[in-house]
Amino acid sequence: MSRETIRKIFLYGAGGHAKVILELLELNGQHCAGIYDEHGASTDLFGYPISGSLNGEYKEANSAMIIAVGNNLVRKKLAGKLSAKWATIIHPSANISSRSTIGSGTVVMAGVSINSGVKAGDHVIINTNCSVDHDCVLADYVHISPNVALAGNVQVGEGTHVGIGTAVIQGIKIGKWATIGAGSVIIRDVPDYAVVVGNPGRILRMNEPDGAPEDK
Ligand SMILES: CC(C)(COP(=O)(O)OP(=O)(O)OC[C@H]1O[C@@H](n2cnc3c(N)ncnc32)[C@H](O)[C@@H]1OP(=O)(O)O)[C@@H](O)C(=O)NCCC(=O)NCCS
């Protein structure tokens, strides 16, 4: 993010993921200036009003937006559509090495540990209590679910969803737009678009080339 002081943060999306991000903003003392949701029926989230249509407020000086949508492909499409300055939001309990980099639009949840030399791209979700060890590379639009453990030097390709509680051994390369099922143990490289489940992880099927379907 630039050195400009961000005073107003807007959320795009008002579902479950937005609830978590909203609380994170409150904890950080950051101001949620508005929530956009073009598809939802609710008019407010925890008392914050939801606007059904985008106005230009989020593009004003000192404002930034975060896409509060869990689906990786939807996040990518929205990032391409909305011309915004992106916020990076980090829970105060996250432990992040000063030798690691976290991209814009990325959210790091409570209890996360990120060790030295990690590169996390843009619009990534690094979810509650996961552990990302030294020199891992997370491409844009990745979602690392709660309680995932990535050993050192793991690479995760664009748009890939690593399911809750997965363990990945050191040096593994997981391709783009893949889905790793909940509780998997990944001991071999995973090709692009593969849906992998189990211990050891085996390919169940392939995702469509234009991205993973709705996260399950
Ligand atoms: C991998 C996943 C996407 C597959 O979903 P799906 O395509 O609907 O698959 P199905 O439920 O039809 O299951 C197909 C087969 O795979 C098995 N399977 C599915 N998920 C599995 C998993 N995580 N581990 C082991 N086996 C799994 C099923 O038992 C079934 O086997 P069967 O054909 O022998 O009965 C889903 O099960 C999953 O694990 N999603 C991750 C959810 C998650 O981590 N959410 C966190 C959000 S923060």
The ligand as an SDF file (V2000), in Angstrom:
LIG
                    3D

 48 50  0  0  0  0  0  0  0  0999 V2000
  -12.9290  -31.4970   -1.6830 C   0  0  0  0  0  0  0  0  0  0  0  0
  -14.3340  -30.9410   -1.7560 C   0  0  0  0  0  0  0  0  0  0  0  0
  -14.3140  -29.5820   -2.4550 C   0  0  0  0  0  0  0  0  0  0  0  0
  -15.1260  -31.9490   -2.5860 C   0  0  0  0  0  0  0  0  0  0  0  0
  -16.4450  -31.5490   -2.6560 O   0  0  0  0  0  0  0  0  0  0  0  0
  -17.4320  -32.3390   -3.6900 P   0  0  0  0  0  0  0  0  0  0  0  0
  -16.8930  -32.2190   -5.0720 O   0  0  0  0  0  0  0  0  0  0  0  0
  -18.8090  -31.8380   -3.4320 O   0  0  0  0  0  0  0  0  0  0  0  0
  -17.2280  -33.8400   -3.2820 O   0  0  0  0  0  0  0  0  0  0  0  0
  -18.2870  -34.8640   -2.6600 P   0  0  0  0  0  0  0  0  0  0  0  0
  -18.7880  -34.3860   -1.3430 O   0  0  0  0  0  0  0  0  0  0  0  0
  -19.2830  -35.1780   -3.7430 O   0  0  0  0  0  0  0  0  0  0  0  0
  -17.3710  -36.1280   -2.4000 O   0  0  0  0  0  0  0  0  0  0  0  0
  -16.8180  -36.9060   -3.4630 C   0  0  0  0  0  0  0  0  0  0  0  0
  -15.9760  -37.9960   -2.8440 C   0  0  0  0  0  0  0  0  0  0  0  0
  -14.8120  -37.4080   -2.2560 O   0  0  0  0  0  0  0  0  0  0  0  0
  -14.7710  -37.6870   -0.8510 C   0  0  0  0  0  0  0  0  0  0  0  0
  -14.3030  -36.4700   -0.1790 N   0  0  0  0  0  0  0  0  0  0  0  0
  -14.8220  -35.2080   -0.3090 C   0  0  0  0  0  0  0  0  0  0  0  0
  -14.1370  -34.3370    0.4400 N   0  0  0  0  0  0  0  0  0  0  0  0
  -13.1850  -35.0580    1.0750 C   0  0  0  0  0  0  0  0  0  0  0  0
  -12.1650  -34.7050    1.9840 C   0  0  0  0  0  0  0  0  0  0  0  0
  -11.9940  -33.4480    2.3790 N   0  0  0  0  0  0  0  0  0  0  0  0
  -11.3500  -35.6840    2.4100 N   0  0  0  0  0  0  0  0  0  0  0  0
  -11.5150  -36.9660    2.0060 C   0  0  0  0  0  0  0  0  0  0  0  0
  -12.4690  -37.3600    1.1290 N   0  0  0  0  0  0  0  0  0  0  0  0
  -13.2880  -36.4150    0.6730 C   0  0  0  0  0  0  0  0  0  0  0  0
  -16.1840  -38.0530   -0.4600 C   0  0  0  0  0  0  0  0  0  0  0  0
  -16.2020  -38.8720    0.6650 O   0  0  0  0  0  0  0  0  0  0  0  0
  -16.6710  -38.7370   -1.7060 C   0  0  0  0  0  0  0  0  0  0  0  0
  -16.1430  -40.0510   -1.7300 O   0  0  0  0  0  0  0  0  0  0  0  0
  -17.0470  -41.2890   -2.2550 P   0  0  0  0  0  0  0  0  0  0  0  0
  -17.3280  -40.9730   -3.7090 O   0  0  0  0  0  0  0  0  0  0  0  0
  -16.1420  -42.4660   -2.0470 O   0  0  0  0  0  0  0  0  0  0  0  0
  -18.2740  -41.2820   -1.4360 O   0  0  0  0  0  0  0  0  0  0  0  0
  -14.9820  -30.7360   -0.3120 C   0  0  0  0  0  0  0  0  0  0  0  0
  -15.4000  -31.9660    0.2360 O   0  0  0  0  0  0  0  0  0  0  0  0
  -14.0170  -30.0860    0.6640 C   0  0  0  0  0  0  0  0  0  0  0  0
  -13.2650  -30.7350    1.4020 O   0  0  0  0  0  0  0  0  0  0  0  0
  -14.0320  -28.7300    0.6780 N   0  0  0  0  0  0  0  0  0  0  0  0
  -13.1930  -27.9080    1.5280 C   0  0  0  0  0  0  0  0  0  0  0  0
  -14.0640  -27.1210    2.5250 C   0  0  0  0  0  0  0  0  0  0  0  0
  -13.2570  -26.1960    3.4000 C   0  0  0  0  0  0  0  0  0  0  0  0
  -12.1170  -26.4080    3.6980 O   0  0  0  0  0  0  0  0  0  0  0  0
  -13.8850  -25.1090    3.8010 N   0  0  0  0  0  0  0  0  0  0  0  0
  -13.2220  -24.1060    4.6100 C   0  0  0  0  0  0  0  0  0  0  0  0
  -13.7930  -22.7510    4.3270 C   0  0  0  0  0  0  0  0  0  0  0  0
  -13.0450  -21.5200    5.3280 S   0  0  0  0  0  0  0  0  0  0  0  0
  1  2  1  0
  2  3  1  0
  2  4  1  0
  2 36  1  0
  4  5  1  0
  5  6  1  0
  6  7  2  0
  6  8  1  0
  6  9  1  0
  9 10  1  0
 10 11  2  0
 10 12  1  0
 10 13  1  0
 13 14  1  0
 14 15  1  0
 15 16  1  0
 15 30  1  0
 16 17  1  0
 17 18  1  0
 17 28  1  0
 18 19  1  0
 18 27  1  0
 19 20  2  0
 20 21  1  0
 21 22  1  0
 21 27  2  0
 22 23  1  0
 22 24  2  0
 24 25  1  0
 25 26  2  0
 26 27  1  0
 28 29  1  0
 28 30  1  0
 30 31  1  0
 31 32  1  0
 32 33  2  0
 32 34  1  0
 32 35  1  0
 36 37  1  0
 36 38  1  0
 38 39  2  0
 38 40  1  0
 40 41  1  0
 41 42  1  0
 42 43  1  0
 43 44  2  0
 43 45  1  0
 45 46  1  0
 46 47  1  0
 47 48  1  0
M  END
$$$$
